[in-house]
Amino acid sequence: MADEIEFDRLLERYRQDPYKYVTIHAPHTGEISFLINTDEPVEGPGGEWDHLPGTPLFQITRERNDKVIGAP
Protein backbone atom coordinates (compact mmCIF):
# COMPACT_ATOMS: atom_id res chain seq x y z
CA MET A 1 0.00 0.00 0.00
CA ALA A 2 1.75 3.11 -1.27
CA ASP A 3 -0.75 5.48 0.41
CA GLU A 4 0.23 4.55 3.97
CA ILE A 5 2.27 7.01 6.01
CA GLU A 6 5.27 5.57 7.82
CA PHE A 7 4.73 7.27 11.19
CA ASP A 8 7.51 5.33 12.92
CA ARG A 9 10.07 6.57 10.39
CA LEU A 10 8.82 10.18 10.67
CA LEU A 11 8.87 10.13 14.47
CA GLU A 12 12.35 8.61 14.51
CA ARG A 13 13.62 11.39 12.24
CA TYR A 14 12.20 14.17 14.42
CA ARG A 15 13.43 12.56 17.63
CA GLN A 16 16.98 12.59 16.26
CA ASP A 17 16.96 16.34 15.49
CA PRO A 18 13.70 18.11 16.43
CA TYR A 19 15.01 21.68 16.02
CA LYS A 20 14.97 24.03 13.06
CA TYR A 21 18.29 25.84 12.70
CA VAL A 22 18.65 29.40 11.43
CA THR A 23 22.03 30.90 10.55
CA ILE A 24 22.42 34.48 11.74
CA HIS A 25 25.36 36.72 10.89
CA ALA A 26 25.79 39.55 13.38
CA PRO A 27 28.56 42.03 14.20
CA HIS A 28 28.40 40.92 17.86
CA THR A 29 27.96 37.65 19.73
CA GLY A 30 25.49 36.69 22.44
CA GLU A 31 21.87 35.68 22.93
CA ILE A 32 19.56 37.34 20.40
CA SER A 33 15.96 38.44 21.06
CA PHE A 34 13.99 39.82 18.12
CA LEU A 35 11.99 42.99 18.81
CA ILE A 36 9.88 43.22 15.63
CA ASN A 37 7.90 40.90 13.38
CA THR A 38 8.82 40.05 9.79
CA ASP A 39 6.29 42.33 8.05
CA GLU A 40 6.68 45.43 10.21
CA PRO A 41 8.04 48.58 8.52
CA VAL A 42 11.36 49.94 9.80
CA GLU A 43 13.19 53.25 9.49
CA GLY A 44 16.91 53.89 9.39
CA PRO A 45 18.81 56.46 11.43
CA GLY A 46 17.31 59.95 11.47
CA GLY A 47 18.11 63.49 12.42
CA GLU A 48 20.30 66.00 10.64
CA TRP A 49 23.49 63.99 11.32
CA ASP A 50 21.86 60.53 11.63
CA HIS A 51 22.28 60.82 15.39
CA LEU A 52 18.89 59.24 16.14
CA PRO A 53 19.03 55.42 15.98
CA GLY A 54 16.91 53.46 13.54
CA THR A 55 14.01 51.19 14.49
CA PRO A 56 15.15 48.62 17.10
CA LEU A 57 15.45 45.24 15.32
CA PHE A 58 16.90 42.94 17.94
CA GLN A 59 18.59 42.91 21.30
CA ILE A 60 21.82 41.05 22.06
CA THR A 61 22.55 39.95 25.61
CA ARG A 62 26.21 39.26 26.23
CA GLU A 63 27.65 38.76 29.71
CA ARG A 64 24.38 40.08 31.18
CA ASN A 65 24.69 43.34 29.23
CA ASP A 66 21.92 44.25 26.79
CA LYS A 67 22.63 46.02 23.52
CA VAL A 68 19.83 47.05 21.16
CA ILE A 69 20.68 46.95 17.44
CA GLY A 70 18.75 49.38 15.23
CA ALA A 71 18.00 49.33 11.52
CA PRO A 72 20.92 50.63 9.43
Backbone as JSON, one array per atom type, in Angstrom:
{
  "sequence": "MADEIEFDRLLERYRQDPYKYVTIHAPHTGEISFLINTDEPVEGPGGEWDHLPGTPLFQITRERNDKVIGAP",
  "N": [[0.85, -1.19, 0.0], [0.9, 1.93, -1.11], [-0.11, 4.31, -0.2], [0.05, 4.55, 2.52], [1.22, 6.13, 5.49], [4.39, 6.29, 6.91], [4.64, 6.4, 10.01], [6.33, 5.68, 12.12], [8.91, 5.97, 11.03], [8.91, 8.73, 10.46], [8.59, 9.82, 13.07], [10.93, 8.87, 14.26], [12.87, 10.28, 12.82], [12.36, 12.97, 13.61], [12.81, 12.79, 16.33], [15.54, 12.44, 16.41], [16.62, 14.92, 15.59], [15.02, 17.47, 16.49], [14.92, 20.24, 16.11], [14.73, 23.37, 14.33], [17.14, 24.97, 12.51], [18.6, 28.19, 12.23], [20.71, 30.28, 10.49], [22.5, 33.03, 11.58], [24.07, 36.03, 10.92], [25.93, 38.31, 12.62], [27.26, 41.43, 13.87], [28.11, 41.21, 16.47], [28.38, 38.98, 19.31], [26.32, 36.73, 21.25], [23.23, 36.2, 23.08], [20.32, 36.39, 21.19], [17.41, 38.37, 20.9], [14.54, 38.95, 19.16], [12.9, 41.99, 18.27], [10.93, 42.91, 16.59], [8.36, 42.01, 14.21], [8.28, 40.06, 11.15], [6.94, 41.41, 8.98], [6.78, 44.07, 9.68], [7.16, 47.61, 9.19], [10.28, 49.4, 8.98], [12.55, 52.02, 9.97], [15.49, 53.79, 9.08], [18.44, 55.35, 10.56], [17.93, 58.68, 11.85], [17.49, 62.27, 11.91], [19.46, 65.3, 11.6], [22.2, 64.68, 11.45], [22.15, 61.95, 11.35], [21.96, 61.06, 13.99], [19.98, 59.99, 15.54], [18.92, 56.8, 16.46], [18.0, 54.0, 14.33], [14.97, 52.05, 13.79], [14.5, 49.75, 16.44], [15.71, 46.51, 15.98], [16.69, 44.03, 17.0], [17.8, 42.59, 20.11], [20.8, 42.06, 21.77], [22.13, 40.01, 24.22], [24.89, 39.87, 26.13], [27.14, 38.58, 28.36], [25.44, 39.37, 30.46], [24.82, 41.97, 29.71], [22.82, 44.17, 27.94], [22.3, 45.03, 24.54], [20.87, 47.02, 22.18], [20.17, 46.69, 18.78], [19.77, 48.72, 16.04], [17.94, 49.49, 12.97], [19.89, 49.77, 10.02]],
  "CA": [[0.0, 0.0, 0.0], [1.75, 3.11, -1.27], [-0.75, 5.48, 0.41], [0.23, 4.55, 3.97], [2.27, 7.01, 6.01], [5.27, 5.57, 7.82], [4.73, 7.27, 11.19], [7.51, 5.33, 12.92], [10.07, 6.57, 10.39], [8.82, 10.18, 10.67], [8.87, 10.13, 14.47], [12.35, 8.61, 14.51], [13.62, 11.39, 12.24], [12.2, 14.17, 14.42], [13.43, 12.56, 17.63], [16.98, 12.59, 16.26], [16.96, 16.34, 15.49], [13.7, 18.11, 16.43], [15.01, 21.68, 16.02], [14.97, 24.03, 13.06], [18.29, 25.84, 12.7], [18.65, 29.4, 11.43], [22.03, 30.9, 10.55], [22.42, 34.48, 11.74], [25.36, 36.72, 10.89], [25.79, 39.55, 13.38], [28.56, 42.03, 14.2], [28.4, 40.92, 17.86], [27.96, 37.65, 19.73], [25.49, 36.69, 22.44], [21.87, 35.68, 22.93], [19.56, 37.34, 20.4], [15.96, 38.44, 21.06], [13.99, 39.82, 18.12], [11.99, 42.99, 18.81], [9.88, 43.22, 15.63], [7.9, 40.9, 13.38], [8.82, 40.05, 9.79], [6.29, 42.33, 8.05], [6.68, 45.43, 10.21], [8.04, 48.58, 8.52], [11.36, 49.94, 9.8], [13.19, 53.25, 9.49], [16.91, 53.89, 9.39], [18.81, 56.46, 11.43], [17.31, 59.95, 11.47], [18.11, 63.49, 12.42], [20.3, 66.0, 10.64], [23.49, 63.99, 11.32], [21.86, 60.53, 11.63], [22.28, 60.82, 15.39], [18.89, 59.24, 16.14], [19.03, 55.42, 15.98], [16.91, 53.46, 13.54], [14.01, 51.19, 14.49], [15.15, 48.62, 17.1], [15.45, 45.24, 15.32], [16.9, 42.94, 17.94], [18.59, 42.91, 21.3], [21.82, 41.05, 22.06], [22.55, 39.95, 25.61], [26.21, 39.26, 26.23], [27.65, 38.76, 29.71], [24.38, 40.08, 31.18], [24.69, 43.34, 29.23], [21.92, 44.25, 26.79], [22.63, 46.02, 23.52], [19.83, 47.05, 21.16], [20.68, 46.95, 17.44], [18.75, 49.38, 15.23], [18.0, 49.33, 11.52], [20.92, 50.63, 9.43]],
  "C": [[0.89, 1.25, 0.0], [1.17, 4.34, -0.57], [-0.55, 5.56, 1.92], [1.4, 5.45, 4.37], [3.09, 6.21, 7.02], [5.56, 6.45, 9.04], [5.98, 6.96, 12.01], [8.77, 5.98, 12.35], [10.08, 8.09, 10.59], [9.16, 10.56, 12.1], [10.34, 9.91, 14.81], [13.21, 9.74, 13.98], [13.54, 12.64, 13.11], [12.77, 14.0, 15.82], [14.95, 12.74, 17.55], [17.38, 14.06, 16.26], [15.67, 17.15, 15.36], [13.73, 19.62, 16.19], [15.2, 22.16, 14.59], [16.08, 25.04, 13.3], [18.24, 27.02, 11.73], [20.04, 30.0, 11.59], [21.87, 32.41, 10.59], [23.84, 35.03, 11.75], [25.17, 38.07, 11.57], [27.18, 40.11, 13.7], [29.0, 41.74, 15.63], [27.94, 39.51, 18.18], [27.1, 37.75, 20.98], [24.13, 36.09, 22.13], [21.0, 36.75, 22.27], [18.07, 37.23, 20.69], [15.44, 39.42, 20.02], [12.93, 40.74, 18.72], [10.86, 43.34, 17.86], [9.48, 41.95, 14.89], [8.41, 41.09, 11.95], [8.24, 41.15, 8.91], [6.19, 43.76, 8.55], [7.61, 46.39, 9.46], [9.1, 49.11, 9.5], [11.91, 51.2, 9.16], [14.64, 53.24, 9.91], [17.18, 55.05, 10.32], [18.22, 57.78, 10.92], [18.04, 61.12, 12.09], [19.04, 64.09, 11.37], [21.64, 65.29, 10.4], [23.35, 62.49, 11.57], [22.22, 60.16, 13.07], [21.17, 60.07, 16.13], [18.92, 57.81, 15.59], [17.8, 55.0, 15.19], [15.99, 52.6, 14.4], [14.75, 50.02, 15.14], [14.73, 47.3, 16.44], [15.59, 44.06, 16.27], [17.79, 43.41, 19.08], [19.55, 41.75, 21.54], [22.18, 41.15, 23.54], [23.86, 39.18, 25.67], [26.79, 39.6, 27.59], [26.72, 39.64, 30.55], [24.28, 41.56, 30.85], [23.85, 43.34, 27.97], [22.37, 45.34, 25.84], [21.56, 45.92, 22.45], [20.47, 47.46, 19.83], [19.55, 47.52, 16.61], [18.95, 49.13, 13.75], [19.06, 50.27, 10.95], [20.34, 51.59, 8.4]]
}
